[in-house]
């Protein structure tokens, strides 16, 4: 049903009359003559206390006339308990059918033209919203002015709003303040509140926090929740009054008592940070939830952050995503960033490339300052999207000036990329240095790489190691790996095998497969610490099982060191089948330690792989194949072919091959006997560290 009248909250028009317990009871502003409300005896100025015993105190949406009347069928009777001139009355009023918007506009127009200011204001609302008439903000403004000129405080406030926002009239802050002041002086709480806003912002009047607080307080003391929250903010920030966070919380509580979402949020913030109250994360969560459930976007975002971090509650990625999504759907830019990263990392939702990019782009378009840089990096790296250097550059240039470290990082990456039309290593180095100095971990790595490879700057291993170390200590796992390599080689820093092993372990713990392979090798060989074959296997096995050929090779080598030849043979075979020549050589040498049946089953395969590796120039395969020809192992003995393949390996500096070739020349095996050639190859073997070569030189009376 419907009641044909206009009503406002009693506190909106001035002090709350005696006999009324709060500012949100409804006061009747106007009644359409001849309607059921008029026939039932309801008059302008009546304060509606209850309908059929239900208080109309406005503390909830259901405790209002507009909501309650909809629950009655047209023709049914409602008992209105009203306060009139201090006397309580009960009026029986019939619920009427809802008129169309056009019919309601016609009723209002008739009353407005009869001089009723309340109808003029409502008719202005209809034109402003295009309800029952074509939207016409200029016409709306004219009706507000007519009401205001009759002294109607609600109309005066609306004229101020029109001047403030430029709706239906040219924007004029001074005129807005004049009309707000007129409304406020008549006791209109919205006029007082808006006047306070004008003083606080210095719009249309000289900025004055003291005066702003005075007008906020007038509206707040009459019960306006928005004003109560503003008074709280003034105490919170020490604006116009000495800072008093406890007093701020008192005002927030008053506003929250009226279910004002922003006040709940402000209370939550103060409980979260212990401002004006003892820090209490559970209370903070409670108030954030109350604000969020009322649809306050910032509270949804804050709840998402709390669930994401596990502040005061258990960490819950799914709940974090739920609240971030609510905030993001309402346009919260930072929530878009978090939601995108959830899809990027698969935290709280399944990984989804398209969703990650969609939400990161929305965040950027809505003004989040972190999103453009992330998009730039994604387009540069081809993360979630096809690699697009032009798009990367476009987003990089949208990174805010305050984040020039990120902008320079992306520009540096573009300039260092050989495929980029903007390739410029010197400019890349300059940009990356700025980004590194600003603390960007990726820049540490790229800058170190520039020093390592002389891109845009002279080669400097010391600087490279320094920046790799900085990145490693900042948590960049690729820097951990690179610094471990520097320590193992003693390149740009003092060689330290134990430290190298430690950094390989840290990078491996971050999930880097290559670090696991290097760590496995060091554990298996005892490099940089105690030998730990079982530890090596534990590190290498998961990577090898993923098909990583290098891990398969080192796992095989580790098993061989531990004399577990069948396991070694199995993993060497898997790597050899993928064309790894190290594994082909390892397969053949491992096979020599196996039983006769295993040898018979695999010897032709071993020879075939050695020949393939030798033809591809692999020194170990060449040496092993030559040795097989020398001994006639699994193949017909052939001293000429033995010398041929061992020479190939020796020419690559392989110490064993140099030694063996020297011996061939010394005894005339597969080559013409030659003392000079023997000495020449023994010397090469000795230079490569081969002990047998050194011994033969000594036996021949030759000084190294």
Secondary structure as GFF3:
##gff-version 3
##sequence-region A 1 704
A	DSSP	beta_strand	5	9	.	.	.	ID=ss1
A	DSSP	three_ten_helix	10	13	.	.	.	ID=ss2
A	DSSP	beta_strand	26	31	.	.	.	ID=ss3
A	DSSP	alpha_helix	36	39	.	.	.	ID=ss4
A	DSSP	beta_strand	47	51	.	.	.	ID=ss5
A	DSSP	beta_strand	54	55	.	.	.	ID=ss6
A	DSSP	alpha_helix	65	68	.	.	.	ID=ss7
A	DSSP	three_ten_helix	69	71	.	.	.	ID=ss8
A	DSSP	beta_strand	77	84	.	.	.	ID=ss9
A	DSSP	beta_strand	87	94	.	.	.	ID=ss10
A	DSSP	alpha_helix	101	113	.	.	.	ID=ss11
A	DSSP	alpha_helix	117	129	.	.	.	ID=ss12
A	DSSP	alpha_helix	137	149	.	.	.	ID=ss13
A	DSSP	alpha_helix	153	165	.	.	.	ID=ss14
A	DSSP	alpha_helix	173	185	.	.	.	ID=ss15
A	DSSP	alpha_helix	189	201	.	.	.	ID=ss16
A	DSSP	alpha_helix	209	221	.	.	.	ID=ss17
A	DSSP	alpha_helix	225	237	.	.	.	ID=ss18
A	DSSP	alpha_helix	245	256	.	.	.	ID=ss19
A	DSSP	alpha_helix	261	273	.	.	.	ID=ss20
A	DSSP	alpha_helix	281	293	.	.	.	ID=ss21
A	DSSP	alpha_helix	297	309	.	.	.	ID=ss22
A	DSSP	alpha_helix	317	329	.	.	.	ID=ss23
A	DSSP	alpha_helix	333	345	.	.	.	ID=ss24
A	DSSP	alpha_helix	353	365	.	.	.	ID=ss25
A	DSSP	alpha_helix	371	381	.	.	.	ID=ss26
A	DSSP	alpha_helix	389	396	.	.	.	ID=ss27
A	DSSP	three_ten_helix	401	403	.	.	.	ID=ss28
A	DSSP	alpha_helix	404	416	.	.	.	ID=ss29
A	DSSP	alpha_helix	425	437	.	.	.	ID=ss30
A	DSSP	alpha_helix	441	453	.	.	.	ID=ss31
A	DSSP	alpha_helix	461	473	.	.	.	ID=ss32
A	DSSP	alpha_helix	477	489	.	.	.	ID=ss33
A	DSSP	alpha_helix	497	509	.	.	.	ID=ss34
A	DSSP	alpha_helix	513	525	.	.	.	ID=ss35
A	DSSP	alpha_helix	533	545	.	.	.	ID=ss36
A	DSSP	alpha_helix	549	561	.	.	.	ID=ss37
A	DSSP	alpha_helix	565	577	.	.	.	ID=ss38
A	DSSP	alpha_helix	581	591	.	.	.	ID=ss39
A	DSSP	alpha_helix	596	615	.	.	.	ID=ss40
A	DSSP	alpha_helix	619	631	.	.	.	ID=ss41
A	DSSP	alpha_helix	639	650	.	.	.	ID=ss42
A	DSSP	alpha_helix	655	667	.	.	.	ID=ss43
A	DSSP	alpha_helix	675	687	.	.	.	ID=ss44
A	DSSP	alpha_helix	691	699	.	.	.	ID=ss45
###
